[in-house]
Amino acid sequence: MKRFNIALMGLLMGMANLASAQTVTSPNGKIAVKFSLTGNGVPTYEMTYKGKEVVKPSHLGLELAKDKHASKGMDETSLMDGFQTTNTKTTTFDETWKPVWGETSTIRNHYNELEVDLNQPSSKRDIIIRFRVYDDGMGLRYEFPEQKELNYFVIKEEHTQFAMAGDHTAWWLPGDYDTQEQETQESKLSEIRSRFHDAVNWSNSSVGVFSETGVQTSLQMKSNDGLYINIHEAACENYATMHLNLDDKNMVFESWLTPDATGLKGFMQTPCTTPWRTVMVSDDARDMLASNLILNLNEPCKIEDTSWIHPTKYCGVWWEMIAGGKSWAYTDDFNSVKLGQTDYAHAKPNGHHPANTANVKKYIDFAAANGLDQVLVEGWNIGWEDWFGHWKQDVFDFVTPYPDFDIKALNEYAHSKGVKLMMHHETSSSALNYERHLEDALNLMNKYGYDAVKTGYVGDIIPRGDHHYSQSMNNHYMHVIKEAAKHHIMVNAHEATRPTGLCRTYPNMVGNESARGTEYEAFGGSDPNHTVILPFTRLQGGPMDYTPGILETQLSTWCSNKSWVHTTLVGQLALYLTMYSPLQMAADLPENYQKYNDAFQFIKDVAVDWDDSRYLEAEPARYITVARKAKGTNNWFIGGKTGLAAHTSNIKLDFLDKGRKYEATIYADAKDADYEKNPKAYTITKRNVKKGDVLKLQEARGGGFAISIKAL
């Protein structure tokens, strides 16, 4: 009889949970998200698009760690099951907001929301699971109200599942706690395990810690029936970056958070929330690129006065160092130079240090003559002889220039030319050292009129044992952003965590690297498909400082580097449109731009801030075509980029104003252009165009096109 009663109670509980299922749909009704408690009170959701399964029933929950420092009664309790629904609430929200910079001048934030309030009777703990459903996808997060039975808690693991409806094609990076600088892999989900080892640079990786089927986000997929699905996260603040662990037998992804040096995933105090876990979906790949879901799930701008934040086009000494093998260090006396111990004024210069006064003046003159806003100078400060390779805590002080870099005179010279210098802070991944010197470094920037800094985190993290994407390091990156804002400084972080839309909240975060950039073209090159998958993956969370514009694609023409750039020359021009960023570099050497001055004209002309953007063609890792309207003008720019296969674009100019005449300057691959065999073959033509005209352009393998359309 007792067994019968237990079984009956379980059946009744299951029926009650089923009866309490709640469904919320997108404003256009195409996406539906259903929540229920299944089995023993397990939070479960599923998602459909036009009636097709996108996410099959998937479990939600967190596993807490036993905190040895906690008081009695605060030991671990699984927040995985045993829940009851105490309340549900649905609401609708619709607003239009203006980004400080962006692909469009306004962004609509329109969603239907479901709030599910849950209680776990065994622990007397409450959590909220919140769903926001947009026309292009959904976000969900966990919320922890302030409560007696849940104050401080430690996350052992988050167990958010994404059960896929099939063996999709995926574009993925192997899971890694410290880098995204790999080439994207393309395979079926079931093939990830077999491809995993080939995808990993084992000499510079912490992968394999959790699974040989672990991947990073943003993860782009395509189903056999033509659905484009993307999994990522939004508003990752005071929390660890999420990876995805794949059960490749059942096609179920599960969140896997980056640990800190203790091996734990998060230290929390209520009230608090997790980041949003996002799923985008459409049957049109262009919708993936046009989506603002990640931005919309972030908080509005918290900087009251944003007048000092501005999109920037810049140049710098970077490429002659990266590709040309020149030195960041002033002297080659690596063994004796110690920060604070060496008299640099009497040290022997190595003679190949580009960050010197005379050379930087040449770049300032080049920027001024060509309408570029800033000049980035790396290697200006002492410490480069003894940096990351020794895993030292104290290397740079971020304020002391080398003897050959006259910081005062150079800034005065730049300002006299209408140009600014861009600061560089390489931390060698010593977060402790950077935070200790940060205020002095920002004050120095204010003193000399810098308004932007490129930060870097090369090497293993200090505190030792921590990871680039842990909760503590994510907090460090945001600390730098917030402190920089107080000084009216824009930040472009390299080797930091991948963006999750926080640039909406803190728009002085004008760029990040967090992916394999152009520098790898000097290290053997990247597959041409690389730049036509990044907009579907890495760029979903925010813009990337990709550093395009390498027009001399054969590096051996000016240095001893035998590598070559894996695009056509015109393909490099296209990146200024297809790889959106408010921070764009004219990355090649000034003398190389002089060789191709007619093509360089496009880099001078192209805008970096936009009123409107229209994605005209798109297929992941195959091709992208986008048209953008320059901020405050009637001028449009169009860029098309292709991967390993040639592509023909038919561009209908139906976005132009009716009755207005325009002049189009078309930079195209020549008929015999090819990224391997003939990369620098291009044509430039001009013609008058109007609304409704159609342009037919042939893109070479690894090529593209760029069009400047000026209103007459």
CORTA-V842127 format. One record per residue. N is the residue number from 1. RES is the residue in one letter. PHI is phi in whole degrees, -180 to 180 (* if undefined). Layout:
[[N:RES:PHI] [N:RES:PHI]]
//
This chain:
[[1:M:*] [2:K:-64] [3:R:-63] [4:F:-62] [5:N:-65] [6:I:-64] [7:A:-63] [8:L:-64] [9:M:-63] [10:G:-62] [11:L:-64] [12:L:-65] [13:M:-63] [14:G:-62] [15:M:-66] [16:A:-66] [17:N:-63] [18:L:-62] [19:A:-67] [20:S:-89] [21:A:-60] [22:Q:-126] [23:T:-124] [24:V:-127] [25:T:-113] [26:S:-71] [27:P:-55] [28:N:-90] [29:G:80] [30:K:-81] [31:I:-110] [32:A:-128] [33:V:-120] [34:K:-114] [35:F:-116] [36:S:-155] [37:L:-102] [38:T:-114] [39:G:54] [40:N:-87] [41:G:67] [42:V:-92] [43:P:-62] [44:T:-140] [45:Y:-136] [46:E:-149] [47:M:-143] [48:T:-130] [49:Y:-133] [50:K:52] [51:G:85] [52:K:-89] [53:E:-66] [54:V:-110] [55:V:-123] [56:K:-72] [57:P:-48] [58:S:-133] [59:H:-87] [60:L:-126] [61:G:157] [62:L:-131] [63:E:-107] [64:L:-92] [65:A:-97] [66:K:-74] [67:D:-93] [68:K:-67] [69:H:-95] [70:A:-75] [71:S:-75] [72:K:-57] [73:G:92] [74:M:-111] [75:D:-68] [76:E:-59] [77:T:-145] [78:S:-67] [79:L:-102] [80:M:-115] [81:D:-155] [82:G:73] [83:F:-95] [84:Q:-124] [85:T:-83] [86:T:-100] [87:N:-169] [88:T:-135] [89:K:-149] [90:T:-116] [91:T:-141] [92:T:-124] [93:F:-135] [94:D:-151] [95:E:-144] [96:T:-126] [97:W:-124] [98:K:-110] [99:P:-72] [100:V:-64] [101:W:-147] [102:G:167] [103:E:-80] [104:T:-139] [105:S:-78] [106:T:-136] [107:I:-133] [108:R:-89] [109:N:-118] [110:H:-128] [111:Y:-151] [112:N:-107] [113:E:-121] [114:L:-121] [115:E:-107] [116:V:-117] [117:D:-95] [118:L:-123] [119:N:-130] [120:Q:-107] [121:P:-56] [122:S:-65] [123:S:-113] [124:K:62] [125:R:-107] [126:D:-114] [127:I:-136] [128:I:-121] [129:I:-112] [130:R:-116] [131:F:-115] [132:R:-122] [133:V:-116] [134:Y:-107] [135:D:-68] [136:D:-115] [137:G:156] [138:M:-147] [139:G:-129] [140:L:-136] [141:R:-150] [142:Y:-100] [143:E:-127] [144:F:-122] [145:P:-65] [146:E:-65] [147:Q:-161] [148:K:-65] [149:E:-89] [150:L:-148] [151:N:-109] [152:Y:-88] [153:F:-151] [154:V:-119] [155:I:-90] [156:K:-83] [157:E:-165] [158:E:-98] [159:H:-120] [160:T:-85] [161:Q:-104] [162:F:-134] [163:A:-86] [164:M:-79] [165:A:-91] [166:G:-173] [167:D:-88] [168:H:-70] [169:T:-74] [170:A:-130] [171:W:-113] [172:W:-141] [173:L:-114] [174:P:-64] [175:G:-59] [176:D:-156] [177:Y:-84] [178:D:-133] [179:T:-152] [180:Q:-118] [181:E:-86] [182:Q:-116] [183:E:-84] [184:T:-65] [185:Q:-98] [186:E:-121] [187:S:-164] [188:K:-70] [189:L:-57] [190:S:-68] [191:E:-99] [192:I:-60] [193:R:-58] [194:S:-71] [195:R:-93] [196:F:-61] [197:H:-64] [198:D:-68] [199:A:-84] [200:V:-103] [201:N:-90] [202:W:-66] [203:S:-76] [204:N:-139] [205:S:-154] [206:S:-112] [207:V:-71] [208:G:83] [209:V:-67] [210:F:-117] [211:S:-174] [212:E:-85] [213:T:-122] [214:G:-83] [215:V:-132] [216:Q:-97] [217:T:-106] [218:S:-78] [219:L:-105] [220:Q:-101] [221:M:-135] [222:K:-140] [223:S:-84] [224:N:-65] [225:D:-98] [226:G:89] [227:L:-92] [228:Y:-98] [229:I:-129] [230:N:-132] [231:I:-114] [232:H:-154] [233:E:-143] [234:A:-131] [235:A:58] [236:C:-84] [237:E:-131] [238:N:54] [239:Y:-161] [240:A:-81] [241:T:-66] [242:M:-93] [243:H:-110] [244:L:-125] [245:N:-104] [246:L:-103] [247:D:-83] [248:D:-79] [249:K:-85] [250:N:-109] [251:M:59] [252:V:-118] [253:F:-86] [254:E:-138] [255:S:-60] [256:W:-142] [257:L:-85] [258:T:-71] [259:P:-80] [260:D:-98] [261:A:-65] [262:T:-84] [263:G:90] [264:L:-94] [265:K:-105] [266:G:-175] [267:F:-116] [268:M:-125] [269:Q:-140] [270:T:-75] [271:P:-78] [272:C:-160] [273:T:-137] [274:T:-91] [275:P:-64] [276:W:-78] [277:R:-98] [278:T:-116] [279:V:-133] [280:M:-99] [281:V:-153] [282:S:-166] [283:D:-98] [284:D:-131] [285:A:-61] [286:R:-63] [287:D:-66] [288:M:-62] [289:L:-77] [290:A:-87] [291:S:-66] [292:N:-114] [293:L:-58] [294:I:-63] [295:L:-62] [296:N:-64] [297:L:-82] [298:N:-95] [299:E:-70] [300:P:-60] [301:C:-56] [302:K:-103] [303:I:-97] [304:E:-66] [305:D:-104] [306:T:-109] [307:S:-64] [308:W:-87] [309:I:-90] [310:H:-147] [311:P:-59] [312:T:-140] [313:K:-113] [314:Y:-141] [315:C:-132] [316:G:172] [317:V:-82] [318:W:-58] [319:W:-70] [320:E:-70] [321:M:-86] [322:I:-64] [323:A:-89] [324:G:-88] [325:G:74] [326:K:-81] [327:S:-98] [328:W:-76] [329:A:-87] [330:Y:-78] [331:T:-130] [332:D:-95] [333:D:-81] [334:F:-66] [335:N:-78] [336:S:-100] [337:V:-78] [338:K:-130] [339:L:-56] [340:G:84] [341:Q:-114] [342:T:-103] [343:D:-85] [344:Y:-62] [345:A:-63] [346:H:-111] [347:A:-73] [348:K:-84] [349:P:-67] [350:N:-87] [351:G:81] [352:H:-134] [353:H:-112] [354:P:-66] [355:A:-82] [356:N:-114] [357:T:-57] [358:A:-65] [359:N:-68] [360:V:-65] [361:K:-61] [362:K:-63] [363:Y:-68] [364:I:-63] [365:D:-61] [366:F:-63] [367:A:-62] [368:A:-63] [369:A:-73] [370:N:-121] [371:G:74] [372:L:-88] [373:D:-83] [374:Q:-143] [375:V:-128] [376:L:-86] [377:V:-123] [378:E:-97] [379:G:83] [380:W:-82] [381:N:-115] [382:I:-68] [383:G:124] [384:W:-70] [385:E:-72] [386:D:-141] [387:W:-99] [388:F:-60] [389:G:-61] [390:H:-100] [391:W:52] [392:K:-90] [393:Q:-76] [394:D:-118] [395:V:-126] [396:F:-99] [397:D:-110] [398:F:67] [399:V:-132] [400:T:-103] [401:P:-80] [402:Y:-66] [403:P:-61] [404:D:-92] [405:F:-121] [406:D:-88] [407:I:-63] [408:K:-69] [409:A:-66] [410:L:-68] [411:N:-66] [412:E:-64] [413:Y:-65] [414:A:-61] [415:H:-64] [416:S:-67] [417:K:-98] [418:G:77] [419:V:-126] [420:K:-119] [421:L:-86] [422:M:-103] [423:M:-75] [424:H:-129] [425:H:-124] [426:E:-85] [427:T:-93] [428:S:49] [429:S:64] [430:S:-94] [431:A:-63] [432:L:-61] [433:N:-66] [434:Y:-65] [435:E:-64] [436:R:-66] [437:H:-100] [438:L:-60] [439:E:-62] [440:D:-64] [441:A:-65] [442:L:-69] [443:N:-63] [444:L:-63] [445:M:-61] [446:N:-61] [447:K:-60] [448:Y:-102] [449:G:88] [450:Y:-70] [451:D:-129] [452:A:-149] [453:V:-137] [454:K:-98] [455:T:-98] [456:G:-142] [457:Y:-136] [458:V:-79] [459:G:103] [460:D:-77] [461:I:-68] [462:I:-119] [463:P:-63] [464:R:-62] [465:G:97] [466:D:-82] [467:H:-125] [468:H:-58] [469:Y:-110] [470:S:-77] [471:Q:-59] [472:S:-66] [473:M:-74] [474:N:-60] [475:N:-67] [476:H:-63] [477:Y:-58] [478:M:-71] [479:H:-60] [480:V:-63] [481:I:-60] [482:K:-70] [483:E:-67] [484:A:-63] [485:A:-61] [486:K:-62] [487:H:-101] [488:H:57] [489:I:-118] [490:M:-88] [491:V:-126] [492:N:-124] [493:A:-93] [494:H:-109] [495:E:62] [496:A:-88] [497:T:-70] [498:R:-71] [499:P:-69] [500:T:-134] [501:G:85] [502:L:-67] [503:C:-67] [504:R:-69] [505:T:-76] [506:Y:-128] [507:P:-72] [508:N:-76] [509:M:-83] [510:V:-85] [511:G:-173] [512:N:-144] [513:E:-95] [514:S:56] [515:A:-171] [516:R:-78] [517:G:-98] [518:T:-61] [519:E:-54] [520:Y:-69] [521:E:-68] [522:A:-91] [523:F:-114] [524:G:120] [525:G:95] [526:S:-121] [527:D:-57] [528:P:-56] [529:N:-68] [530:H:-55] [531:T:-79] [532:V:-107] [533:I:-114] [534:L:-56] [535:P:-62] [536:F:-85] [537:T:-120] [538:R:-55] [539:L:-76] [540:Q:-62] [541:G:-92] [542:G:154] [543:P:-69] [544:M:-117] [545:D:-83] [546:Y:-82] [547:T:59] [548:P:-84] [549:G:91] [550:I:-84] [551:L:-86] [552:E:-87] [553:T:-75] [554:Q:-101] [555:L:-66] [556:S:-66] [557:T:-72] [558:W:-133] [559:C:-153] [560:S:-83] [561:N:-69] [562:K:-91] [563:S:-73] [564:W:-148] [565:V:-83] [566:H:-88] [567:T:-146] [568:T:-76] [569:L:-59] [570:V:-67] [571:G:-59] [572:Q:-67] [573:L:-65] [574:A:-62] [575:L:-62] [576:Y:-66] [577:L:-103] [578:T:-78] [579:M:-103] [580:Y:-62] [581:S:-163] [582:P:-80] [583:L:-124] [584:Q:-125] [585:M:-104] [586:A:-88] [587:A:-84] [588:D:-77] [589:L:-74] [590:P:-55] [591:E:-68] [592:N:-73] [593:Y:-67] [594:Q:-65] [595:K:-66] [596:Y:-123] [597:N:-62] [598:D:-68] [599:A:-77] [600:F:-62] [601:Q:-56] [602:F:-65] [603:I:-63] [604:K:-67] [605:D:-81] [606:V:-64] [607:A:-80] [608:V:-126] [609:D:-142] [610:W:-136] [611:D:-90] [612:D:-154] [613:S:-140] [614:R:-128] [615:Y:-84] [616:L:-93] [617:E:-145] [618:A:-166] [619:E:-155] [620:P:-53] [621:A:65] [622:R:-117] [623:Y:-163] [624:I:-144] [625:T:-131] [626:V:-138] [627:A:-114] [628:R:-133] [629:K:-101] [630:A:-64] [631:K:-55] [632:G:70] [633:T:-134] [634:N:-107] [635:N:-94] [636:W:-119] [637:F:-132] [638:I:-125] [639:G:-129] [640:G:-129] [641:K:-134] [642:T:-125] [643:G:-98] [644:L:-74] [645:A:-109] [646:A:-65] [647:H:-151] [648:T:-104] [649:S:-105] [650:N:-113] [651:I:-106] [652:K:-91] [653:L:-85] [654:D:-83] [655:F:-91] [656:L:-75] [657:D:-72] [658:K:-66] [659:G:85] [660:R:-96] [661:K:-100] [662:Y:-136] [663:E:-111] [664:A:-105] [665:T:-107] [666:I:-110] [667:Y:-102] [668:A:-131] [669:D:-63] [670:A:-68] [671:K:-58] [672:D:-102] [673:A:-71] [674:D:-162] [675:Y:-64] [676:E:-94] [677:K:-93] [678:N:-153] [679:P:-73] [680:K:-104] [681:A:-91] [682:Y:-147] [683:T:-128] [684:I:-129] [685:T:-130] [686:K:-127] [687:R:-159] [688:N:-83] [689:V:-136] [690:K:-148] [691:K:-56] [692:G:95] [693:D:-64] [694:V:-121] [695:L:-107] [696:K:-110] [697:L:-129] [698:Q:-99] [699:E:-100] [700:A:-75] [701:R:-59] [702:G:66] [703:G:-112] [704:G:166] [705:F:-158] [706:A:-142] [707:I:-131] [708:S:-107] [709:I:-118] [710:K:-106] [711:A:-70] [712:L:-92]]
//
